[in-house]
Amino acid sequence: MMNNDRARSLQNKAAKQNAKSAKSAKSNAGKAPSKAEDRPPQQRSSKISRALQQKCLNIFRDALWTGPEDVAAVQEVKGHLYNRDFHRAFSSEAYLRAYALRWSAARALGYLQVFEDIDGFLTDLRKGTVSGQPLKVLSVGGGAGAELVSIAGWHNFTADARDSEPEQASLDVKLVDIAAWQPISDKLCEAATSMPVLSKYASAALREANVPMVSKEHFQATCDQADVLEWNEETVAAQAGSIDLVTIMFTLNELYSTSVPKTQRLLKSLTTNMREGAYLLVVDSPGSYSTVAINGAEKKYPMQWLLDHTLLGRQPETALWEKVLTNESQWFRLPEGLEYALELENMRYQIHLFRRRSPQTE
Ligand SMILES: C[S@@+](CC[C@H](N)C(=O)[O-])C[C@H]1O[C@@H](n2cnc3c(N)ncnc32)[C@H](O)[C@@H]1O
């Protein structure tokens, strides 16, 4: 968990960057991204145990693994992804299962680190001390399950880390995705809230200590199939109006590639309709992997620049969003010794966390 000093230092860094981005917004448009992505990974200490990471992987295994045929399905999906044939890559439930097993599992571990990064900002909401209500999360493009499992893990590690402060808000997670992920996310939710499957050789002690990642009474997740770029103002108000945290993880660049104007409209609509004190989390590939062409022009804009431009405008000090945490390039590296039937990959990401402010009155 991030301590207050670290939260404050990240906050200061974000504030400085807000001021800098106001000055350089115009001059930076379209320039090559900085070389921050080439820096060595940060040294960091983490409260996330390897046992918890293993539990996350076991959720994917228990929910989705059917046997060696899954390895063949992963190879086929990999081929379709390589050929950028996304339609075929996600064309059957077996392929969706294979995708989640192979790619979402590693992402879920990376996102566990992300939730540790932002936990210092969300502590009051997570403990239910702000509203006494469940902590409500909306994950845009989150159907494939990485967000679901990492949020369950986040609930688990914060509960463990705060034995002396056991109060924890329930979590209400809404995934929305253009693809038909519901059968997969239902299975993952069921596995996260059920007793993990143990080997028949497991000791009596292990059996006794066996508990779900998170209890059904503390964790709910649903998955809706929808194209968020077609949401009108009323839909955004209904979907995001009472949400505490909206996540857009490895999805914003995809939305921008589909339509810059529609993505800008969605972000503006979230700005109008999200409540004061709510958070917007954007995580995506760093640097040159996340650039956007506007109107088919050759010049490409860094995704982060477009995001800041929409949410903070030219005067970040008076914008409706405050950028409270930002990092252009961060690594999540898998520890040694995790057991999983499929290859897992380290993850490099850019991260930006915004908090909705109240409108400034002159
Ligand atoms: C690269 S995947 C990332 C998945 C997941 N968030 C993760 O990080 O593992 C992008 C996701 O966004 C979804 N997506 C793309 N365009 C969308 C849209 N217009 N509306 C809703 N979901 C969309 C895709 O179906 C896919 O699940």
The ligand as an SDF file (V2000), in Angstrom:
LIG
                    3D

 27 29  0  0  0  0  0  0  0  0999 V2000
   -6.6800   -4.1460  -25.5270 C   0  0  0  0  0  0  0  0  0  0  0  0
   -8.1480   -4.7360  -24.7860 S   0  0  0  0  0  0  0  0  0  0  0  0
   -7.8570   -4.4200  -23.0840 C   0  0  0  0  0  0  0  0  0  0  0  0
   -8.6950   -5.3050  -22.2220 C   0  0  0  0  0  0  0  0  0  0  0  0
   -8.5310   -5.0660  -20.7060 C   0  0  0  0  0  0  0  0  0  0  0  0
   -8.9550   -3.7300  -20.3270 N   0  0  0  0  0  0  0  0  0  0  0  0
   -7.1240   -5.3260  -20.2710 C   0  0  0  0  0  0  0  0  0  0  0  0
   -6.4400   -4.3560  -19.9720 O   0  0  0  0  0  0  0  0  0  0  0  0
   -6.6920   -6.4690  -20.2450 O   0  0  0  0  0  0  0  0  0  0  0  0
   -9.3180   -3.4610  -25.1960 C   0  0  0  0  0  0  0  0  0  0  0  0
  -10.7340   -3.7890  -24.7690 C   0  0  0  0  0  0  0  0  0  0  0  0
  -11.5870   -2.6920  -25.1000 O   0  0  0  0  0  0  0  0  0  0  0  0
  -12.7750   -3.1860  -25.6810 C   0  0  0  0  0  0  0  0  0  0  0  0
  -13.3220   -2.1290  -26.5490 N   0  0  0  0  0  0  0  0  0  0  0  0
  -12.7650   -1.6350  -27.6830 C   0  0  0  0  0  0  0  0  0  0  0  0
  -13.5560   -0.6910  -28.2070 N   0  0  0  0  0  0  0  0  0  0  0  0
  -14.6310   -0.5660  -27.3860 C   0  0  0  0  0  0  0  0  0  0  0  0
  -15.8090    0.2370  -27.4000 C   0  0  0  0  0  0  0  0  0  0  0  0
  -16.0130    1.1030  -28.3870 N   0  0  0  0  0  0  0  0  0  0  0  0
  -16.7130    0.0940  -26.4070 N   0  0  0  0  0  0  0  0  0  0  0  0
  -16.4890   -0.7980  -25.4040 C   0  0  0  0  0  0  0  0  0  0  0  0
  -15.3970   -1.5960  -25.3470 N   0  0  0  0  0  0  0  0  0  0  0  0
  -14.4780   -1.4870  -26.3220 C   0  0  0  0  0  0  0  0  0  0  0  0
  -12.3250   -4.4340  -26.4310 C   0  0  0  0  0  0  0  0  0  0  0  0
  -13.3920   -5.3190  -26.6990 O   0  0  0  0  0  0  0  0  0  0  0  0
  -11.3060   -5.0160  -25.4610 C   0  0  0  0  0  0  0  0  0  0  0  0
  -11.8990   -5.8650  -24.5180 O   0  0  0  0  0  0  0  0  0  0  0  0
  1  2  1  0
  2  3  1  0
  2 10  1  0
  3  4  1  0
  4  5  1  0
  5  6  1  0
  5  7  1  0
  7  8  2  0
  7  9  1  0
 10 11  1  0
 11 12  1  0
 11 26  1  0
 12 13  1  0
 13 14  1  0
 13 24  1  0
 14 15  1  0
 14 23  1  0
 15 16  2  0
 16 17  1  0
 17 18  1  0
 17 23  2  0
 18 19  1  0
 18 20  2  0
 20 21  1  0
 21 22  2  0
 22 23  1  0
 24 25  1  0
 24 26  1  0
 26 27  1  0
M  CHG  2   2   1   9  -1
M  END
$$$$
